[in-house]
Amino acid sequence: MSKRTFIAIHIRPEEKLLTFIRELHGKLSKSRINWVNPETMHLTLRFLGNTTKEQIGKILKEAPGIFNQRTPFDVVLKGFGKFGSTENPKVLWIGLEGNEALSELAVETGLLVQGAGFEGEERAFRPHLTLGRVKWLKEAENLKKILDDYREVVFHRIVVNEVVFYESILKPAGPVYRPIQKFSLKG
């Protein structure tokens, strides 16, 4: 039996970001948006989808040799953006300021999962923290103003010192993320 999995960095939002999220909810309250629970926020390094028991075993065996050799590093949560047009956005997100260590970690994660039988990723790695998935938007003018006002705002700096291999369990109320294994960056 397979599990739906992904590899990510858990994000603990600080008050400045939580305040912004509350403001966003209020200014877009007439729209239909599936908001991400701040307690489960994460930066996905690689979404795997259906993962066999054998693939999970291979990842669990090889991951410590990769992740434990990495040194912790900082990333900056900066800027509010969207995928899709302002009138018809698909995803609302917080960006991560360019970081070579993060990009290298994403590449190494890709190589790890390829070794477990997954295809290489066709899309370039675009680090972002998903805030919500938009079903329909009624307040395009509000969104445009928020995008303009928060495009360059620094929300906070985080220390990345752990990578988590998650199982994603789909439920009617939204997905539940269960850690399969956590790997410390010790390098």
N, C-alpha and C positions, 0 to 999 in steps of 0.2 A: 504494500500500500504506500502511495506517495503522499508527501506533504507539500503544501504551498510555502515556499521559503524565500528569504532575501537576506542580504548581508548589509548591515548599516551601522551608523554611529548614533547612539541615543543622544538627544538634545534636551537639556533641562532649561527651558526658557526663563530668563530673569524678568523682573518686574516691568522694565521698559517695554519689552516685547509683549508681555501679557497685557499691559495697558493698551498698546497698539491693537492687539487682537480684539479686545473688548470694544474699542472705538470702531474698528472695522465691522464687527458684528452689528453695531448700532446703525452705522451709516449705510449698510447694505441689507437692512432687516427685511425689506420688501422683496428681496431676491431669493431664489431657491439655491442655497449653497450648502453642500455637505462639508461642514467644518471639521478639521482634524482636532482631536482632543489634545490639548497642550501636554498632557502627561505622557502621551504616546508619540510625541514628535521625534522624528529621526531623519537623518541624512542618509538616503539609500546609496550605497556604493554599488550594489548590483542586485536587481530583482531576478530571481531564478524561476519562480513559478513552480510547477509540479516537479518535485525532487524525490527520486527513489531512495529507499533505505540504503542502497549501495552508494549512491552519490553523497548522501549525508555522511556516511561512514568515511568516505574518501576525503571530504572537506574537513571533517573533525580530526582526521589523522594528519592532514597536511597543513592546516591553518596555523597551529601554534608555531611551526617553523618559519612561517612568513610573518605573522603579526607580532609575535613576541620579540622579533629582531628589530622592529620599528621603534623609533624614539617618539615619545609624546610630542605633540606640536599644537600650536594655536591656530584657530580660524576665527574670522570676524564675520558675524551675521550683519549684513549690510544691504540696505535697499529693498524696496517692495516692488514686485513686478507681477507679470501675468504671462501665461502662454495663451495664444489666441489674440484676437482683436479686442480693443477696449469695449466695443459694443457686444461682442460675443466671446468673452474669455472662457477658457476651459479650466485653467488652474491658476490660483492666486498663491504667490510664494514670497519668501524672504530669500535674498541671495546670499552667497558666501563669497567674500572677497578672495580673489585669486590667490592660490596657495599651492606651491610646488609639492610640498609634502602630501597634501590631500590628493592631488592629481596622481602622484606616484602610488599612493595607497589604493586608489581606484584601479590603476593599471595592474598592480599586484593581485588585487582581488579578482580582476578579470582573468588573469593567468591561472589563479587557484581554481576557479570554477570551470575553466576550460579543461584543466587536468582531471576534473570530475565528470567530463563528458558534455558540458554545455557549450553552445556556440559562442563565438566571439560577439561582442556588442558592436552593432553597426553604427549606432549614434555616438557622437562625441559625449564625453562626460560633462554634464552641465549641473554642477552642484547647486542645490536649492532645497529649501525647507518648505514643504507643501503646507499651506494654511487651510485651503479649502478647494473643493472641486465644484465648479459652477454648473448647475443644471439650467438655470435661466436667470438673466440679470434685468432688473427693472431700473436700477439707479446708475446708468452708465456715466452720467455727469458727476455723481459722487465718486465713482471709481476713478474717473479721469483726474479729479482734483487730488484724491488720495495718492494716486500714482505719481503725480507731479510733486506733491509735498514730501513724500517719503522715498523718492528714488535714490537718494544718496545718504539716508540716515543710517548711522551705525547703531545697531540695537545692543549688541554686546559681543565680547570676545569669549570664546570657550577654549578649554584645553581638551584636545582629543587624546585620550589615554586608554581607550577601549574600543574594540569592534565587537559587534554582537551578530551572531547567526540566529535569525528569527524564524519561527513558524508563524504564518499569517492564517488565522482561522476566521473565515467569513461568517458573520452573524447578521441577522436582520437589522440590528441596531448599529452595525458597523463592524469593521474588522477588529479582532483581538490579536495582539502580537505577543507571542510567548517565546522568550529566549530559549534556544536550544543549547547554546554555549556562548560564553563571553570570553574574549581573548584580550589580555592586557598588552599594551604597547610598552615594552620594558627597555628596549634597546639602549 
